[in-house]
Amino acid sequence: MSKRTSGNNVHGILLLDKRLGVSSNKALQEVRRLFNANKAGHTGSLDPLATGLLPLCFGEATKVSGLMLDDNKRYQVVIQLGVMTDTGDAEGVVIATSPVPLFSYEEIHTCLQTFTGEIEQVPPMYSALKHNGRKLYELAREGIIIERKARRIKIIDLTLLTDFEATTRIPDQLILEVFCSKGTYIRSLAEDIGHFLGCGGTVKALRRIESGQFHITQAKTIEQLTAMNEPSLYECLMNVDRPLEKLPSVYLSDQEAIAIKYGQSIHSKLELSLGSQLGSLRMYHGSDFLGLGEMQLDGKIVPKKIFNINT
């Protein structure tokens, strides 16, 4: 996230369809300049090789970006079989090649079933994870390989999109749709699938089509945004509370809203049913979103994150 004070106080979430070949940060800065926004950040970076859905947060919306990182994601990926690279994708240097065997549909199906559900995954060296304060990809570029611990992730659904029949030779590429939990590295998944099949594999193309409740069909390209006038541009912004819609909400009186803004807890008039309303909730004063609070066992609402949208 980056911040300055000479621009506009823009608050909201914009869904960008990131184009091929640019970093997530460069894509963010391009859109930020269109708004001349003081404060901006993105949620869950995409590699330059990847395209697709990149939620951008402006102003007070950056306060929910951390929550959006926890969302499940859906990708479409093309895996090049028979090739391994040092980065796990087509941008890297080829380190090994192997003939692609004749696979049946059943063999591919068995492979995909193996990687569906909760699995252990070793993060790639070319990642932003840190070791002793340095990012792994920085070390990898220096030829330093660090042992990484496997992490528990979940592949919720893994669907084969490649069109082939069991009696024909499978192409040397697999096209998959991957629905997965946070922390999943598609490059590592591609390598693991290639290893399971005995021929190696690397990501040739990757597109994110879903992130939490948001879908690629809602996103705009930089070309579309650049062509818009200012009113149309601002119409693309979603309210900062949009990602929080699944949380219960509470509407506060004038006095309660003042107390919450000053960081004071208030006594809730909500009726608790078997603790179903305990935990995080959205707080409103009229139509104004105040922020996130927490319902406690004693019936009090404690402010946790206050939003200053009218600034």
Secondary structure, 3 states (H helix, E strand, C coil): CEECCCCECCCEEEEEEECCCCCHHHHHHHHHHHHCECEEEECCCCCCCEEEEEEEEEHHHHHHHHHHCCCCEEEEEEEEECEEECCCECCCCEEEECCCCCCCHHHHHHHHHHCCEEEEECCCCCCCCEECCEEHHHHHHCCCCCCCCCEEEEEEEEEECCCCCCCCCCCCEEEEEEEECCCCCHHHHHHHHHHHHCCCEEEEEEEEEEECCEEHHHCECHHHHHCCCHHHHHHCCECCCHHHCCCCEEECCHHHHHHHHCCCCEECCCCCCCCCCCEEEEEEECCEEEEEEEECCCCEEEEEEECCCCC
